[in-house]
Amino acid sequence: MADKQELIPKHGGYRKLKSFQVAQLVYDVTVRFCDRYVEKRSRTHDQMVQAARSGVQNIAEGSQAAGTSKKTELKLTNVARASPEELRLDYEDFLRQRGLPVWERNDARRNSLIARRCSSADCVAQWVREQRGLGGRSASSGLGGQSGLSGQKNLNTSSTQSTKSTSSTYPEIAANAVLVLIAVACSLLDRQLASLAAAFEREGGFTERLYRVRAKARATGR
């Protein structure tokens, strides 16, 4: 029994991987984002959702395949890493085509979202609403706010301008929020790939384990 356990080590357990959890969050948020901001019958809608889903599914499949093939695990994890990269380009295109900015790497809002450690799409949505509200109160942000956010009554003209401005801030903040989550997922997957590669170099794969188990069995007379 001990030899069998050594031959096929514990595998799966992907739900506990941080990379899987963040990739799943990216998928959930992307479904909501696309349903709200991307034409549902468009090819882009389907491609974005499928790219997000691919990241999640390949992490799971790679983890499950690890029992008998480290090579397959590496390959599928690498596919999982490529999927959010494709998705990243879609979100950047979304912003660029609408004249909306991609936040700089040192933007404080990026760190704010990371620090929130959201584990659900609802949490991310709440953060987006909060950021929209903060933008509405900040004169330097150039983003309008709803009447009463700053504690002052707005004229009708100001209210109209505010409504137009805030309608554009939601997609900007939402798209950039997903870009932040994608960056986190990619970073985690990069580390995971490096760890898997190092383990493969050090320990080999299923064939090497099989040889060691059989050699041990012969040496002990089993």
C-alpha positions as CSV (number, residue, x, y, z in Angstrom):
1,M,0.0,0.0,0.0
2,A,2.8,2.4,0.8
3,D,4.4,1.7,-2.6
4,K,1.2,2.4,-4.3
5,Q,0.8,5.7,-2.6
6,E,4.3,6.6,-3.6
7,L,3.6,5.6,-7.2
8,I,0.5,7.7,-7.4
9,P,0.9,10.6,-5.0
10,K,-1.9,12.7,-3.7
11,H,-3.3,14.9,-6.4
12,G,-6.3,17.1,-7.2
13,G,-7.1,19.4,-4.3
14,Y,-7.2,22.3,-6.9
15,R,-10.0,24.1,-5.0
16,K,-7.4,24.9,-2.3
17,L,-5.0,26.5,-4.8
18,K,-5.0,30.3,-4.7
19,S,-4.5,30.4,-8.4
20,F,-7.7,28.4,-8.9
21,Q,-9.7,30.7,-6.5
22,V,-8.6,33.9,-8.2
23,A,-9.1,32.4,-11.7
24,Q,-12.6,31.4,-10.7
25,L,-13.3,34.9,-9.4
26,V,-12.1,36.3,-12.7
27,Y,-14.5,34.0,-14.5
28,D,-17.5,35.0,-12.3
29,V,-16.8,38.7,-12.7
30,T,-16.2,38.4,-16.4
31,V,-19.6,36.7,-16.9
32,R,-21.3,39.6,-15.1
33,F,-19.2,42.2,-16.9
34,C,-19.9,40.8,-20.4
35,D,-23.6,40.4,-19.7
36,R,-23.7,44.1,-18.8
37,Y,-21.3,45.8,-21.1
38,V,-20.7,43.5,-24.1
39,E,-23.4,42.6,-26.7
40,K,-24.6,39.1,-25.7
41,R,-24.8,37.9,-29.3
42,S,-21.4,39.1,-30.2
43,R,-18.4,36.8,-30.7
44,T,-16.4,38.9,-28.2
45,H,-18.9,38.1,-25.5
46,D,-18.4,34.4,-26.0
47,Q,-14.7,34.6,-26.4
48,M,-14.2,36.5,-23.2
49,V,-16.3,34.2,-21.2
50,Q,-14.7,31.1,-22.7
51,A,-11.2,32.5,-22.1
52,A,-12.0,33.1,-18.4
53,R,-13.5,29.7,-18.1
54,S,-10.5,28.0,-19.8
55,G,-8.2,29.3,-17.0
56,V,-10.3,27.7,-14.3
57,Q,-10.9,24.4,-16.1
58,N,-7.3,23.8,-17.1
59,I,-6.0,24.5,-13.5
60,A,-8.5,21.8,-12.3
61,E,-7.7,19.3,-15.1
62,G,-4.0,19.8,-14.6
63,S,-4.2,19.2,-10.9
64,Q,-6.2,16.1,-11.4
65,A,-3.8,14.7,-14.0
66,A,-0.8,15.2,-11.7
67,G,-1.2,11.8,-10.2
68,T,0.1,10.0,-13.3
69,S,1.6,12.8,-15.4
70,K,3.5,15.8,-14.2
71,K,4.1,16.6,-17.9
72,T,0.4,16.9,-18.5
73,E,0.0,19.0,-15.3
74,L,2.7,21.4,-16.6
75,K,1.1,21.6,-20.0
76,L,-2.4,22.3,-18.8
77,T,-1.2,24.8,-16.2
78,N,0.6,26.6,-18.9
79,V,-2.6,26.7,-21.0
80,A,-4.4,28.0,-17.9
81,R,-1.7,30.8,-17.7
82,A,-2.2,31.7,-21.4
83,S,-6.0,32.1,-21.1
84,P,-6.1,35.1,-18.8
85,E,-3.4,36.7,-21.0
86,E,-5.9,36.5,-23.9
87,L,-8.6,37.9,-21.6
88,R,-6.4,40.7,-20.5
89,L,-6.1,41.9,-24.1
90,D,-9.9,41.8,-24.5
91,Y,-10.4,44.1,-21.5
92,E,-7.6,46.5,-22.6
93,D,-9.3,46.6,-26.0
94,F,-12.6,47.3,-24.4
95,L,-11.2,50.3,-22.6
96,R,-9.1,51.6,-25.5
97,Q,-12.0,51.5,-28.0
98,R,-14.1,53.6,-25.6
99,G,-11.4,56.1,-24.8
100,L,-11.2,54.9,-21.2
101,P,-7.8,54.6,-19.4
102,V,-6.0,51.5,-18.3
103,W,-4.8,52.2,-14.8
104,E,-1.1,52.6,-14.3
105,R,0.7,49.9,-12.3
106,N,1.2,52.3,-9.3
107,D,-2.5,53.4,-9.2
108,A,-3.7,53.3,-5.6
109,R,-7.0,51.8,-6.6
110,R,-5.2,48.6,-7.8
111,N,-3.7,48.1,-4.3
112,S,-7.0,48.9,-2.7
113,L,-8.7,46.1,-4.6
114,I,-5.9,43.6,-3.9
115,A,-6.0,44.5,-0.2
116,R,-9.8,43.9,-0.1
117,R,-9.1,40.2,-0.9
118,C,-12.4,39.7,-2.6
119,S,-13.6,36.1,-2.8
120,S,-16.8,36.7,-4.7
121,A,-18.2,38.7,-7.6
122,D,-20.5,40.5,-5.2
123,C,-17.5,41.7,-3.2
124,V,-15.9,43.1,-6.4
125,A,-19.1,44.8,-7.4
126,Q,-19.3,46.5,-4.0
127,W,-15.8,47.7,-4.4
128,V,-16.6,49.1,-7.8
129,R,-19.6,51.0,-6.4
130,E,-17.4,52.4,-3.6
131,Q,-14.8,53.6,-6.0
132,R,-17.4,55.3,-8.2
133,G,-18.6,57.1,-5.1
134,L,-15.1,58.2,-4.2
135,G,-14.6,59.5,-7.7
136,G,-17.8,61.5,-7.4
137,R,-16.6,63.3,-4.3
138,S,-13.1,64.1,-5.7
139,A,-12.8,67.3,-7.8
140,S,-9.4,66.3,-9.0
141,S,-10.6,62.9,-10.4
142,G,-12.6,64.5,-13.2
143,L,-15.5,62.1,-12.5
144,G,-18.9,63.3,-11.7
145,G,-21.0,62.2,-8.7
146,Q,-24.6,61.8,-8.0
147,S,-26.5,64.7,-6.3
148,G,-25.8,64.8,-2.6
149,L,-22.6,62.8,-2.6
150,S,-20.6,65.9,-1.7
151,G,-23.3,67.2,0.6
152,Q,-24.2,70.0,-1.8
153,K,-27.3,70.4,-4.0
154,N,-26.4,70.4,-7.7
155,L,-28.2,72.5,-10.4
156,N,-30.1,70.6,-13.1
157,T,-27.3,71.1,-15.6
158,S,-24.7,69.8,-13.2
159,S,-26.9,66.8,-12.5
160,T,-27.1,66.0,-16.2
161,Q,-23.4,66.3,-16.6
162,S,-22.9,64.1,-13.5
163,T,-25.1,61.4,-14.8
164,K,-23.2,61.2,-18.1
165,S,-19.9,61.2,-16.3
166,T,-20.8,58.4,-13.8
167,S,-22.3,56.3,-16.6
168,S,-18.8,56.1,-18.1
169,T,-17.0,55.5,-14.8
170,Y,-18.7,52.2,-14.1
171,P,-17.3,50.3,-17.1
172,E,-13.9,52.0,-16.6
173,I,-13.6,50.9,-12.9
174,A,-15.2,47.5,-13.6
175,A,-12.8,46.7,-16.5
176,N,-9.8,47.9,-14.6
177,A,-10.9,45.9,-11.6
178,V,-10.9,42.7,-13.6
179,L,-7.5,43.6,-15.1
180,V,-6.2,43.8,-11.5
181,L,-7.6,40.3,-10.7
182,I,-6.1,39.0,-13.9
183,A,-2.7,40.3,-13.0
184,V,-3.0,38.5,-9.6
185,A,-4.0,35.3,-11.3
186,C,-1.2,35.5,-13.8
187,S,1.4,36.1,-11.0
188,L,0.1,33.1,-9.0
189,L,0.2,30.9,-12.1
190,D,3.7,32.0,-12.9
191,R,4.8,30.9,-9.5
192,Q,2.9,27.7,-9.8
193,L,4.5,26.9,-13.1
194,A,8.0,27.6,-11.7
195,S,7.3,25.3,-8.7
196,L,6.0,22.5,-10.9
197,A,9.0,22.8,-13.3
198,A,11.5,22.7,-10.4
199,A,9.7,19.6,-8.9
200,F,9.8,17.9,-12.3
201,E,13.5,18.5,-12.7
202,R,14.2,17.3,-9.1
203,E,11.9,14.3,-8.9
204,G,11.0,13.4,-12.5
205,G,7.5,12.2,-13.5
206,F,5.5,9.1,-13.4
207,T,8.0,6.9,-15.3
208,E,10.8,7.8,-12.9
209,R,8.5,7.1,-9.9
210,L,7.5,3.8,-11.4
211,Y,11.2,2.8,-11.8
212,R,11.9,3.8,-8.2
213,V,9.0,1.8,-6.8
214,R,9.9,-1.3,-8.8
215,A,13.5,-1.0,-7.8
216,K,12.5,-0.8,-4.2
217,A,10.2,-3.8,-4.5
218,R,13.0,-5.9,-6.0
219,A,15.5,-4.8,-3.3
220,T,13.1,-5.7,-0.5
221,G,12.1,-9.0,-2.2
222,R,8.5,-8.1,-2.7
